[in-house]
C-alpha cells in the first residue's frame, strides 16, 4: 500500500534488507544557517552517518511530496532556497502537502515521516521544549508555549538522539513535561541533561540525585561551579567555591525558576 511518501532508492534498499537508516531533519538546513554553510554542514552530517555504516535519510517536502532521503540536487535546492521553504511541524504537513508547497521538517514532522516508512532512529541538534515564564506572559502567543516536539516524542515510537533542548528554554519544566508524556530520557556519558550547544544545563542526574554545581540564569543556563567525579575514585572534586551545600530550593532559585515538590527530584 502506498504511503504517499517518496523514499529515496538508497533508503528503500537499506530498509528492505534491514540495514541501518538514520533520519535527519531539514529545518536546520533551510532556517538554521546561511548558504553555502548549510549545504556544507548537511553534506558533512550525511557523510558521518555513512562512515559509521548507516544510510542517511534527510526528510523534506518538495512540491507537495514528502521525501525521505534527498539526492544531492534536492539537498542543494533546499539549501539555496533557505527560508523560502516553510518551517513544517506536524500540524503543518497537511497544508504544505495539499497546497503543493515546499516544507523543511522540524523534529515533530521528521519523526512522523520517519515512523511512517519504518525508520526507528532520528538524529538532530536541539529539540524544542517548554518556554520560560510562559505562565506569566500577558501575550496569548507566548502563554504556556510548549513545542509539538515534546508531544510527538510521547506519541511516536522513534528514538531521537539530540544535544538536549535549546538553552533558552525552561529545561526543568521540559523534563517534567517529557515525564508526563511518558518519554524515557537518557544521557550518554554524563549525569546532566545537555542544553544544545553546552553539555551543562544545571539539571541533576535524577537517578543519583547528585548536586552538580551552582549557577545563575540570564537567558541561558550558566553554571559558575561544577562538582565532577574524580578520575581515580567515586569521590567528588569541587572547585574553590564548592562548599555550596544549601538546599535544592536555593539551587533551583539560582537557575531562575520557582521551586516546587515536583521539581525537587530533578
N, C-alpha and C positions, 0 to 999 in steps of 0.2 A: 504494500500500500504506500502511495506517495505521501511524503511528509510535508511537501511544499517547500522544502529546503534544498538548495543546490550544494551538494557535498563535493569538494574537490576530489579528483580521481585518486591522488596520493592518500588522502584521508580515508576515503571509502575503502581502498585496498587494505590499509592498516587495520581498520575496524573489522573488515571481513575476516582477516586472519588472526584476530585477537591481539594485534600489536598495540604498543603504547602510543596514545594520542593525547596531546596536551592542548586544551582550548586557550585562546588568547583573546582579550578584548580589543576593541578598535577605537574607543573614545580617547584613550591616551595618545593615539596617533593623530587624530583629527583635531582634538581640543587641548592636548597636553603640552605640545611643544611645536615650534615652527618648522616649516620645511627649509632645508632638507634634513635637519637633525631628527625629525620624527621618523623619516624613512630609514635613515641610518640605524636608529635605535630599534625599529621594528625588525629590520633585517638581522641585526645582531642577536635579538632575543630568539628569533626563529632558528638562527644558526646554533645557539646554545642548546636549544631543545634537541636539535638533530644530533649534535655532538654527544649528547647523553642517551642516544638510542631511541628517541621518540619522534613522532611526527607532529609538527606544529599545525594548529588549525586556528588561524586568525578569523574572527567572525565579524561580519558586517552585512548590511542590507544595501544592495546595489540595484537601482532602478526597480524597486519594489520586490526584489527577490532576496530572501535571506541566503547568505553564503557562509558555509562552514569550510574554511580553508580558502585562502586567496592566492591567485597567481602573482608573479612579480609585477605584472602590468596593473592588476587590480590594486595591489598594495601601493604602487606608485600613485595611482589615481586618487586613492584615499588620502595619501599624504599631501599631495599637491592641493586637493580640494579643501582640506582643513575644515574650518567651521561651516563650510557650505553643506557638509554632511550634518544632519540633525543628530544631536545627542539623544540616544534612544535607550530609555529604560523599558522595563517590561510593559508598562502601561501604554507606551508609545508605539509598540510594534504594529498593532492593527492599523493605526493611522498611516504610518510610514509605508507599510506594505500596500494598503488599499489605494493610496494616492500615487503609487509608483515612485516613491521618493528614495532618497539615499540616507541611510542611518548608520551612525557609528555606535556600536553597542556598549552599554555600561556593564557593570558587574551583573546586575539582575537579568538583563536581556541576554548576555553572553551565557549565563547559567541555563537559562530557558532553552536556548538553541542547542547547547552542548548536550543537555539531557535528552532533548528530542531526538538526536541522532545517535545517542549511546556513548558519549564521551564522559567519563567519570571524574576527570581531573581538569582543573582550571587554574592557571597561574596569572596573577595580576600584581599591581603595585599596592596602592592603598584602597581599602573599601570604604563605603560610606558608613555613617553611624548616626548617633543622636547628637543634635546640635546643642551647644551650651546655652543655658539660661533661656531656653525656649518658653518655659512656663512663665517667665517674667516679661515676655515681649508684648507690646501693645499692638504689634502689626500681625494681622491674621496670617500672612505668608511666612512668618518666622516662628509662629507659635507651635511648639512641640514638633519641630521638623525632624522626622525620622526617615532615614534613607530606605528606599524599597529594597536595597541590597540585603538588609537585615531580615526582612520577611521572606525574601527569596531563599536566603540561607536556611530558613526554617522549613520551607516547603519543598525545595528541590534537592534531590539526592546527588549533589555534585560536590566533591571535595575542593575547597578553594584554598590555594596556597598564596598567602599575601604578606605584605610588610605591615600588617595591622591596619588600623583605621587612620584616617588623616589627622594630623596632630592638632588641628584647630577644633576638633570635635570633643564632646564630653565622653572621655574614654570609659570611666567607671559606669556611667549610665548606659553606654553602648554595650558593655559586658553584661549588665543586668538585663537589657532587652534581649540579647542573644540567649541568655538563660531562659527567659520567658518563652522564646521561640523554640527551645529545646535543641539549641545548636551546641555541639561539642567544640570547645576552643582549646587548642593545644599549641604550646610554644616549643620551638626547636632549639635546643642547646641554650636555653635561657629560662629564668624563673619569672621574667617580666614580660607583660604584653607589649609588643612593639608599637611605635607611633609613626608609621610611614617612613620618614627619612631618618629616624633615630630609633635605636633599639631600646631606649629608655622612655617609659611613659609615666612612671610613678605608680602603676597598678601592680599590686603584690601577686606573688605566687599563691593561688587560692589553696593549694594542697598543703604547703608547709606553713603558710601564714607568716613568712619571713619579712621583717621590715627591711625594705630595700634602701631607703635613704630619706633625705629631707629635701624640700624644694618649694617652688612657688609657681604661680601660673600668671603669665602675661601673654594671653592669646595662645601661646604654645606652652606645653608642659616642660619645665626646666628643672632638672634635679641639681641641687647645689652639692650634695654629697651622696656617695654610694657606699653600701656595705656589700663587698664582694667576697665570694668564697675563696679561701686560701687554696693555692695550688697544692700545698703539701698536706692539708688536712681539711676537715669539715668545719673548722673554726672560722669565724668571720673576722675579716680585716677591715678596719674602718679608716676613713680619712681623719685629719685632726679634729674635725667637727662632729665626729661620730658618737659623741656622748649623748646624742639625741635619744631620749628614752621616753618621750611623752606619749600620750595616748593616741589611738588611731584618730580620734576626733580632731586633735590638733594637726596631725599629719594630713588628714583629708581637707581640713580648712586651708592649709597652706597651698593646696592644689586649687583652691578657689571654688570648692563645692560645699554645699550643705551636707551635713553628716546625718546618717540615719542607720538604724539597726540592720536594714537590708544591705547597706553598702559596707558594713563593718567586716564582712567576710572577704572582701577583695584584697 
